[in-house]
């Protein structure tokens, strides 16, 4: 039998399923690990020979290996200790109402100092919050006052209260962005109307 025939026969035999483990990726990994361990053992055997031929170099290498090992162990130990003793992170979301300002109280304080438009604006925001808590409207940064007014008109609120809130939002927005520079403070009537509407809304929310 020629050499080519022998190689062809051997290839056919090794291609059989029962020999797949000897030629597949798993076998290659095992072979690589074996060669790696073999080189490490060979290096240690040479190091042992170095002990007799060059004791100073031998001990320098041993000390260096020991220092690296101690450093690695210390680093792993420190990392684990930091992870285990680190304080738990506080929840990114504060408890309901824990950090929310008391807008109604702020409005009362502003009104007492004669800043009625600012006070009315605070009560408008307080009313929006109450409406959101009752799921009448959805508070989102992209929701405009115009959208909120439309939501009020189509809500389940009492018709007279919804109409009053709608009118107050429109008036407050117009004064806040338009006439505020001319008359920024003295508008007790809009504050009084907001106070009445907010109290009605709060009583219905209970």
C-alpha positions in Angstrom: 0.0 0.0 0.0 1.4 3.4 -1.0 1.9 6.3 1.4 -0.9 8.2 -0.2 -3.2 5.3 0.3 -2.2 5.0 3.9 -2.8 8.8 4.5 -6.2 8.6 2.8 -7.2 5.5 4.9 -6.1 7.3 8.1 -8.1 10.4 7.2 -11.2 8.3 6.6 -10.8 6.5 9.9 -10.2 9.7 11.9 -13.3 11.3 10.2 -15.6 8.7 11.9 -17.9 10.0 14.7 -16.1 8.0 17.4 -12.9 9.9 16.7 -14.4 13.4 16.5 -13.2 14.2 20.0 -9.6 13.5 19.0 -9.6 16.0 16.1 -12.3 18.6 17.1 -12.1 22.0 18.8 -12.3 20.4 22.2 -9.3 18.3 21.5 -7.3 21.3 20.3 -8.1 23.2 23.5 -7.0 20.3 25.6 -3.8 20.0 23.6 -3.1 23.7 24.0 -3.6 23.5 27.8 -1.4 20.5 28.0 1.4 22.2 26.1 1.0 25.3 28.3 1.2 23.3 31.6 4.1 21.4 30.1 6.0 24.6 29.5 5.3 25.9 33.0 6.6 22.6 34.5 9.7 22.8 32.2 10.3 26.4 33.4 10.1 25.4 37.0 12.5 22.5 36.4 15.0 25.0 34.8 14.5 27.3 37.7 15.4 24.6 40.1 18.7 24.0 38.1 19.3 27.8 38.4 19.4 27.4 42.2 22.6 25.5 41.9 24.2 27.4 39.0 23.2 31.0 40.1 21.7 31.2 43.6 21.5 35.0 43.6 19.4 35.1 40.4 17.3 32.2 41.6 16.4 34.0 44.8 15.7 37.2 43.0 13.2 35.4 40.8 11.6 33.7 43.7 11.2 36.9 45.6 9.7 38.6 42.6 7.2 35.8 42.1 6.3 35.9 45.8 5.9 39.7 45.7 3.6 39.5 42.7 1.5 36.7 44.3 1.2 38.7 47.5 0.2 41.8 45.6 -2.5 39.9 43.6 -3.9 38.3 46.8 -4.0 41.7 48.5 -5.7 43.3 45.6 -8.4 40.6 45.4 -8.9 40.7 49.1 -9.2 44.5 49.1 -11.7 44.5 46.2 -13.9 41.9 47.9 -13.8 43.8 51.2 -14.7 47.1 49.5 -17.6 45.4 47.7 -18.9 43.8 50.9 -18.6 47.0 53.1 -19.9 49.6 50.6 -23.1 51.2 51.8 -26.2 50.4 49.9 -27.2 53.0 47.3 -30.3 55.0 48.2 -33.2 54.7 45.9 -33.0 57.1 43.0 -36.7 57.8 43.4 -37.6 59.6 46.6 -40.6 58.4 48.6 -43.9 59.8 47.6 -44.1 63.4 48.8 -40.8 63.1 50.6 -39.1 65.9 48.6 -42.0 67.6 47.0 -42.5 71.2 48.0 -45.7 72.4 49.7 -46.9 74.6 46.8 -50.1 75.6 48.6 -48.1 76.9 51.6 -45.7 78.7 49.3 -48.7 80.3 47.6 -50.1 81.5 50.9 -46.7 83.0 51.9 -46.4 84.8 48.5 -49.9 86.2 48.8 -49.2 87.5 52.3 -46.3 89.5 50.8 -48.5 90.9 48.0 -47.1 88.7 45.2 -50.5 87.5 44.1 -49.6 86.4 40.6 -46.7 84.2 41.9 -49.1 82.8 44.5 -51.7 82.0 41.8 -49.0 80.3 39.7 -48.0 78.1 42.7 -51.7 77.1 43.2 -51.9 76.3 39.5 -49.0 73.9 39.9 -50.5 72.5 43.1 -53.7 71.9 41.2 -51.9 70.1 38.4 -50.2 67.8 41.0 -53.6 67.0 42.6 -55.1 66.3 39.2 -52.2 64.0 38.3 -52.6 62.2 41.6 -56.2 61.6 40.8 -55.3 60.4 37.3 -57.3 63.2 35.7 -54.2 64.5 33.8 -50.8 63.0 33.1 -47.9 65.3 34.2 -45.1 65.1 31.7 -42.5 67.7 30.5 -43.9 67.6 27.0 -47.5 68.3 28.2 -48.4 72.0 27.5 -51.0 74.0 29.4 -53.1 73.9 26.3 -53.1 70.1 26.4 -54.0 70.2 30.2 -56.9 72.5 29.5 -58.2 70.2 26.8 -57.8 67.2 29.3 -59.8 69.2 31.9 -62.6 69.9 29.5 -62.9 66.2 28.7 -62.4 64.9 32.3 -64.8 63.5 34.8 -64.5 66.6 37.0 -67.7 68.6 37.9 -68.4 70.7 34.8 -68.3 74.1 36.7 -65.0 73.2 38.4 -63.4 72.0 35.1 -64.6 75.2 33.4 -63.2 77.4 36.2 -59.8 75.6 36.2 -59.7 75.9 32.4 -60.4 79.7 32.5 -57.8 80.2 35.4 -55.1 78.3 33.6 -55.6 80.4 30.4 -55.7 83.7 32.4 -52.7 82.8 34.6 -50.6 81.7 31.6 -51.5 84.9 29.7 -50.6 87.1 32.7 -47.5 85.0 33.5 -46.0 85.3 30.0 -47.6 88.5 28.8 -48.8 91.2 31.2 -46.6 90.2 34.1 -43.9 92.9 33.4 -46.6 95.6 33.5 -48.4 94.3 36.6 -46.4 91.5 38.2 -47.8 91.5 41.7 -51.2 93.2 42.3 -53.8 90.7 41.2 -55.5 89.5 44.3 -58.7 88.4 42.4 -56.9 85.7 40.4 -55.3 84.4 43.6 -58.6 84.3 45.4 -60.2 82.4 42.5 -57.3 79.9 42.4 -57.5 79.4 46.2 -61.2 78.6 45.9 -60.8 76.2 43.0 -57.9 74.5 44.7 -59.9 74.0 47.9 -62.8 72.5 45.8 -60.4 70.2 44.0 -58.7 69.1 47.2 -62.0 68.4 48.9 -63.1 66.2 45.9 -59.8 64.4 46.0 -60.3 63.2 49.6 
